[in-house]
Amino acid sequence: MPGAEAAEMSHDPRRPSGAPSRATIRTIWGVGADAAVVLYTLVLGAIAIPMAFIQPKVADWLGVLWCRLIIWTSGVHVESVGKENLANAESCVLVANHQSYFDIFGLVSVLGEPPRFVTKKELQRIPVFGQALRALGQIIIDRADPQGAKHAIDAAARALPGGVKVCFFAEGTRSPDGRIGSFKKGAAALALQTGLPLVPVSISGTRKLMPKGSFVIRPGGRIRIVFGKPIVTHGVPFEERDALTVQLRDFIVREFDPSL
């Protein structure tokens, strides 16, 4: 009988009768990981907000702990290549592609310190997380107001303390299809204004964990993060902004692994 034949073909002899499928287990794991992320955010965020004013280094450490807990809970392996390129770039502008929220978790986990991210103002609406963003000195911009965003970045450039890394996701938003989009020029502009070196960062594998439009973690998998060599900007004329942006994107596209 066709029905019986189909049922027999769909049965996995390695799985006991009535046991959940691998897909079901991963879904349950993902929902559980989502719940854990909410818990981590509420607990650690509530501590980090006051600590940002009292002991900023403790607040930064809590940010790293938050990211590493999410990576661990999600069963993700993070591989980094070229981190030694940051040895002589204590203060720099990191420029990365953007596939998923896991770009942040993976990058901070590898760096061992949270950079100052340039982030959209909509994230301020998330309870606790939004307050933590402001308290921790993240650079918040309104993407609908390019002139206002430029002023915010200019103000951040003037206020940056020494030894701080700033991170731009140069596409301005997460990729909807996994392809690397065009890059905005704000990162190169900030680097030229401050004289800080630019460091391209290519991130692969994060979209499969949580693509744009999804809020359920798909656990397991691998993230690969490749750091390029610092690009000197001190003494470089501002007119080179476009050429620098192309150079950054070329490296990121070349090191990007779409198979992950």
Legacy VTK file of the C-alpha trace (Angstrom):
# vtk DataFile Version 3.0
C-alpha trace
ASCII
DATASET POLYDATA
POINTS 260 float
0.000 0.000 0.000
1.396 3.437 -0.904
0.582 4.938 2.518
2.260 2.132 4.432
5.237 2.258 2.080
5.642 6.023 2.653
5.390 5.565 6.421
8.024 2.848 6.325
10.350 5.033 4.251
9.936 7.990 6.620
10.729 5.886 9.695
14.282 6.299 11.008
15.416 2.890 12.355
17.990 4.620 14.557
15.265 6.521 16.433
13.048 4.693 18.945
9.365 4.707 18.099
7.694 7.811 19.515
10.972 9.644 20.107
11.079 13.284 18.906
12.853 13.996 15.627
16.107 15.906 15.445
14.241 18.909 14.011
11.826 18.873 16.952
14.688 18.699 19.436
16.411 21.647 17.758
13.187 23.664 17.835
12.722 22.991 21.541
16.375 23.847 22.141
15.962 27.083 20.184
12.874 28.194 22.124
14.679 27.342 25.368
17.695 29.353 24.228
15.412 32.316 23.475
13.999 32.125 27.004
17.526 31.975 28.404
18.535 35.075 26.413
15.609 37.003 27.901
16.673 35.910 31.382
20.332 36.820 30.781
19.283 40.232 29.453
17.013 41.053 32.379
19.456 39.933 35.073
22.754 41.132 33.626
21.244 44.283 32.114
19.754 45.307 35.461
23.226 45.020 37.007
25.128 46.579 34.082
23.060 49.787 33.938
24.082 51.149 37.370
27.579 49.654 37.003
28.094 51.708 33.836
28.112 54.808 36.067
29.893 53.293 39.092
32.380 50.795 37.625
32.384 50.940 33.800
34.869 48.060 33.523
32.492 45.797 35.436
29.683 46.812 33.075
31.896 45.943 30.084
32.736 42.564 31.631
29.024 41.873 32.079
28.510 42.645 28.389
31.122 40.054 27.448
29.563 37.534 29.838
26.121 38.157 28.288
27.425 37.429 24.777
29.372 34.339 25.808
26.397 32.909 27.681
24.253 33.299 24.554
26.901 31.605 22.402
27.264 28.745 24.902
23.521 28.256 25.358
23.055 28.148 21.587
25.740 25.482 21.117
27.752 27.636 18.721
31.477 27.280 18.018
33.230 30.567 17.215
36.439 30.489 15.163
38.580 33.603 14.810
41.336 34.265 12.288
43.752 37.195 12.339
42.978 38.507 15.812
46.694 39.200 16.198
46.161 42.064 13.729
44.538 43.990 16.595
47.694 43.858 18.733
48.823 47.278 17.511
45.312 48.689 17.134
44.107 49.154 20.708
41.938 52.020 19.467
40.470 51.433 16.013
37.336 51.402 13.890
36.091 47.866 13.212
34.045 47.501 10.029
31.985 44.326 9.601
29.256 42.834 7.446
25.905 42.166 9.113
23.927 38.918 8.798
22.357 38.408 12.219
22.254 39.531 15.853
24.752 36.717 16.385
27.362 38.930 14.690
27.419 40.936 17.923
27.493 37.927 20.235
30.295 36.242 18.302
32.408 39.374 17.856
32.248 40.438 21.507
32.963 36.869 22.629
36.142 36.809 20.541
37.310 40.321 21.426
36.820 39.800 25.160
35.679 43.410 25.414
32.607 45.165 24.034
33.394 47.812 21.422
31.181 50.854 21.029
28.646 49.779 18.412
26.949 52.197 16.051
23.357 51.022 16.412
19.849 51.986 15.331
17.612 53.909 17.717
14.827 51.296 17.467
16.817 49.019 19.793
16.272 51.522 22.598
12.652 50.347 22.785
13.659 46.911 24.107
13.147 46.917 27.901
16.390 46.841 29.918
18.467 46.203 26.769
17.716 49.699 25.432
18.624 51.336 28.727
21.835 49.307 28.854
22.789 50.499 25.360
22.625 54.125 26.445
24.350 53.519 29.777
27.231 51.648 28.125
27.932 54.498 25.708
26.816 52.893 22.449
26.491 55.284 19.498
22.782 55.453 18.692
21.626 56.867 15.360
18.352 57.431 13.530
18.648 55.786 10.107
15.720 57.887 8.844
17.677 61.069 9.582
21.056 60.877 7.779
22.067 64.379 8.864
21.226 63.624 12.489
23.138 60.343 12.258
26.183 62.227 10.957
25.992 64.646 13.901
25.740 61.730 16.347
28.839 60.086 14.862
30.723 63.405 14.846
29.867 63.917 18.527
31.004 60.378 19.320
34.310 61.006 17.527
34.984 64.022 19.750
34.044 62.155 22.929
35.846 58.851 22.344
38.257 57.956 25.154
41.561 56.269 24.387
41.734 52.514 24.055
38.202 52.151 22.708
37.177 50.241 19.598
34.185 51.437 17.585
32.286 48.932 15.441
30.248 49.709 12.349
28.053 47.209 10.529
28.685 48.972 7.271
25.605 47.763 5.374
23.444 49.619 7.898
21.109 46.665 8.432
21.121 42.867 8.494
21.260 41.168 5.111
17.830 39.802 4.137
19.227 37.141 1.794
22.740 36.338 3.028
24.493 38.410 0.385
26.794 41.282 1.358
25.207 44.584 0.397
26.669 47.991 -0.380
28.610 49.749 2.386
27.856 53.124 3.905
30.742 55.556 4.314
30.335 56.485 7.991
33.067 54.159 9.241
35.699 55.568 6.893
34.557 59.114 7.701
34.920 58.538 11.465
38.362 56.958 11.027
39.569 59.849 8.875
38.234 62.397 11.367
39.937 60.731 14.326
43.035 59.285 12.667
42.127 55.826 13.986
43.054 52.804 11.869
40.312 50.872 10.063
40.100 47.108 10.587
37.868 45.064 8.242
36.042 42.143 9.891
34.400 39.408 7.814
31.754 37.378 9.674
30.308 34.121 8.294
27.791 31.597 9.608
25.575 33.804 11.749
22.582 34.040 9.422
21.756 30.341 9.853
21.526 30.872 13.610
19.013 33.720 13.483
18.226 35.282 10.089
16.624 38.672 9.707
12.927 38.515 10.553
13.302 35.565 12.921
13.492 35.717 16.698
13.856 31.984 17.318
17.441 30.788 17.658
18.473 27.869 15.445
21.075 26.294 17.736
24.277 24.530 16.773
26.624 25.658 14.032
29.800 27.622 13.538
30.726 31.289 13.265
33.919 32.311 11.480
35.348 35.789 12.127
38.319 37.053 10.104
40.166 40.245 11.121
42.100 42.072 8.428
45.242 44.110 8.897
44.730 47.687 10.128
44.450 50.324 7.416
46.247 53.523 8.393
44.164 56.685 8.075
46.340 59.240 9.860
47.277 61.927 7.353
45.023 60.473 4.655
42.811 63.147 3.000
39.077 62.948 3.634
38.518 62.609 -0.119
39.802 59.017 0.149
36.669 58.015 2.051
35.086 56.244 -0.940
38.271 54.344 -1.847
38.706 53.183 1.766
35.101 51.967 1.864
35.671 49.915 -1.301
38.885 48.476 0.151
37.064 47.409 3.325
34.219 45.757 1.421
36.588 43.932 -0.936
38.353 42.256 1.993
35.101 41.298 3.714
33.599 39.795 0.545
36.823 37.886 -0.184
36.924 36.306 3.304
33.184 35.644 3.578
32.234 31.948 3.533
28.635 31.509 2.243
28.744 27.760 2.931
28.580 28.290 6.702
LINES 1 261
260 0 1 2 3 4 5 6 7 8 9 10 11 12 13 14 15 16 17 18 19 20 21 22 23 24 25 26 27 28 29 30 31 32 33 34 35 36 37 38 39 40 41 42 43 44 45 46 47 48 49 50 51 52 53 54 55 56 57 58 59 60 61 62 63 64 65 66 67 68 69 70 71 72 73 74 75 76 77 78 79 80 81 82 83 84 85 86 87 88 89 90 91 92 93 94 95 96 97 98 99 100 101 102 103 104 105 106 107 108 109 110 111 112 113 114 115 116 117 118 119 120 121 122 123 124 125 126 127 128 129 130 131 132 133 134 135 136 137 138 139 140 141 142 143 144 145 146 147 148 149 150 151 152 153 154 155 156 157 158 159 160 161 162 163 164 165 166 167 168 169 170 171 172 173 174 175 176 177 178 179 180 181 182 183 184 185 186 187 188 189 190 191 192 193 194 195 196 197 198 199 200 201 202 203 204 205 206 207 208 209 210 211 212 213 214 215 216 217 218 219 220 221 222 223 224 225 226 227 228 229 230 231 232 233 234 235 236 237 238 239 240 241 242 243 244 245 246 247 248 249 250 251 252 253 254 255 256 257 258 259
